[in-house]
Amino acid sequence: MSKQLISVSSVDEFLFGNDLIDDPVQHSYYDESDHILHLFKCQKEPFHPSCPYCRMPACRTCGWENRTCQLLSVSGITVFLHLRQRRFKCENPACSHRTFTVETPGFKPFQHRSNQLNIVIFALSLFFS
Ligand SMILES: [Zn+2]
């Protein structure tokens, strides 16, 4: 059995891919009293996505949307990802939505825990049932 080594330039790239960068508005920090690591990330600079409802290209941004998602613990430390996602305005008058957010891969809308953490919770619930 041979190992497959993948080169990564940073821990961020390994954990979040190329979609997220450090949030310039809020720096990440460790809350020592509660043993919680808060990671603040945001989506990379603007691009021009298509509206997911009508497929019309969007050119105008419409602020930011803040989300918080709990990740798997690292060395017993709780980790929260605070994610700022860019909102875009759909300029198609026939569209059913005025604004939309581009989804960050790995984090579905309204998801408050990472997929890995949900799997661990599910496995523990099966084990203790
Ligand atoms: Zn639209």
Boltz pocket constraint, residues with backbone or C-beta under 6 A from the ligand:
constraints:
  - pocket:
      binder: B
      contacts: [[A, 51], [A, 52], [A, 53], [A, 54], [A, 55], [A, 56], [A, 90], [A, 91], [A, 92], [A, 95], [A, 96], [A, 97]]
      max_distance: 6.0
